Amino acid sequence: MADTVFAGSTSKWGSWLDLSIASTIWVSVLILAGILLSLILFRGRQTERQTLWWHLLFLGIFPILLLAVDNFATLEYTKEVRFCGSCHKAMQSYVEDLHNPGSRSLAALHFRQRAAWGSECYACHANYGLHGTFAAKLTGLREVVTYVSGRYQLPIRMQHAFENVFCLKCHDGTTHFVAHTVHLTILDQLRAEALKCTFCHRPAHVLSAAQSTAGIGGAS
């Protein structure tokens, strides 16, 4: 299947996400077509039995199907790097760093390890479970508003300090993690947020000099 490139992220067309996006579009078109045909075929007969069954199908059943598929598509698509990179000016430098084979940032290193292929941003910035997903989506929504209104700044500042739990959810207890005895020595401090993972492991991202000093509105 053909590759699609979106804001520096390459993905394969043909996933369940792509299928759900296509299904959302086609079901929406089908609903609109059903409404239009109803106005043409049943003009003046909107209360007849046959018309009511038609309305049930296109105004009741299909919208319920659309709601389920559309919610899945929205939630899954907003987890992908290509969605995060769609805010071109604000996220361009971050996505470039992510794909830079020479970068030593945490983002680039995790990207090359393919730990969460295609959803690296979400994997590191969202906690587990429904609560983590909800918190991440709420934060993302605020960031979208900030970007659309042109009030963002580069480098992007997190509203709250990055919590160790986002690192430990994947690293705690792994062979590579426990192989470094210093991790076991300070593990309680890490879990209690008394010592930050980023104190030793940095930088998270590497931005260009121009974007690192950009003000409101950012550099393109």
N, C-alpha and C positions, 0 to 999 in steps of 0.2 A: 504494500500500500504506500501511497505517496506520503512524504513527510510534509508537515505544515510547520512553518516557522513563525512564532509569535513573540515579539519583544525579546528576542535573544534566546528563546526556549524552543527546542525542537521536540515535536511529539508525533506519534503515529496516529493517523486517522483510522478508526475502526474499533475503538475501545467502547466499553459500556457507557462511558460518559458521552462520547461522540454520538452513540446510538440514541441516548436519551435526549440530547440536544436536538437531533434531527427529528425524533418523534414528537418533541414539544412543538416544533415548527409546523409539522404536518398536521397534528391534531388541531392546532390553533387555526390553520387554514381550513380544515375540514369543518370546524364549528362555524366559522364565518360563512363558508359556502352553504352549510345547512340552513343558517338563518336567512341568507339571501334567497335560496331556493324556496324556503317556506313562504316568503313574501310574494314570490312569483307564482308558485304552484297552488297555494292555498289562500289566495287573496279573497277576502270576504268570508272565508270559511275557517277562521282560526279556532273555533270552539268545537269543530267536528272531531269525532273519535280518532280518525286516521291522523288528523293534524296534531292532536294531543300526544299521540305516540311518537310522532316525528319530533315534537318539542321535547319530550322526555329524553329521547336519544341525544339530540344535539345541545340541549340546554341543561340536561341533568347528568346523564351517564358520561358523555365525553368530557365535560368539564371536571368531573371527579377524577377521571383517568389523567387528564392534563395536570391537575393539581399534584398528583402523586409523582408523575414523571418529571414535571418541572421543578419540584422541590428537590428531587434527587440530583437533577442536572445542576441546579444552582449551588447546592451545598458542595457537590464534588468539584465543580469547575472552580469555585472560589478557593479551593485548596491547592490549585496548581500554580507553578511558577509563572506560566504564561498569563494567568490572571493578575498576579501580583505585578508583573512587568508591564501590564497594560497602562499603568500610569507612567507614561514614557519619561517625562522629565524628572519626576520624583524618584523613580525606581531604576532608571537606565543604568546608572553607575553601579548599583547593587547587583543587578542581573549580569552586567559585564564582568564584575568581580567573581560572581558565582561560576561563570563559564571560563574564566581565565586559567589555563593550565599551569601558569607560573605563579599564581597567587598563593600565599601562605596563610590566608585568612581562614577562620574556622568555617565560614560558609563555603568557600571553594574546596577545602579539604573534605568536608562532608559530602559535597556534590560529587567529587571524584570517587568517593567510596560507594556511591549509589545506594546509600542506606534508605533513602526515600525518593526513588527516581521520579522526577516530575513534580513532587510536592515538598521539596526541601524547605521552602519558606514556612509552610504550614507545620511541617513536622517539628521544627525547632521552636516555633513561636506559639504553639498551642499545646495545652496540657491534655492528658487523657480524659476520656469520658465525655458525656453530654455537657457537663459544666465547662470543661475545657473548650469544647467546640463553640458553645454559646459565647463565652468570654472572648474568644478569638474573633468570632464574627462581629461582635459588638465593637471591638477595637478596630477591626477592619472597616466597619461602617463609618466610624468617626474619621478614620484616615481618608476615606473616599470623599467625605464632605470637605475635609481640609484641603484636599487636592483640587477638587472641583471649584472651590471658592478661591483658590490661588493663595492660601494662607500657609502653605507648607514651607519648611526650611530644610536646607541641606547643610550638614548631614542631618538625617531624620533623628529626632530625639524621642526615645520611648517615654511614655507617660509614667511608667513605673520601671524600676530597676529590673533587669533580667533575672529571673529566679533560678536557683540551682536545680529546682525540680525539673525544669525543662531539659537540663543536661542529664540528670541522674535517671530520668525515666527510661533512657536507653542505655546509659553507660554503667550505672550501679550494678555491681555483681558480675559484669562480663569478665572474661578471661583477661583481656587487654587491660581493663581497669584495675583489677586486683593484682596484676603482675607488677604494678608500681606500688610498693609498700607505703609510699607517702600518702597515697589515696586512702588506705585503710587507717592510717594514723590520724588523718584530719576528717574522716568520713562524718563523724558526729557533728563537727563544725559546719561541714557542707550542708548536711541535712537541716541544720538549724539556721542556715543562712548567715552564720557568724563569719564565714569566710566564703568569698565568691569564687566560683570556678574560673571566672574571667580575670581573676587576679594573676593567675599564672598563664592561662590559655587566652591569648589575644593576638591580633585583633579579630573581632567577629567579622568585620567587613573592611575592605580596603577601597577607598574612593579616590578618584583623581584629585589632584591638588585644587583645581578650579571648583569642583563640586564640594570638596571638604570645607571650603570657605564661603560657599554661596549663601546668600541671604534669602529673604522671603521671595517666593516665586521660583527660586532655583535656577540653575543653569541648564540649558537644554543639551 
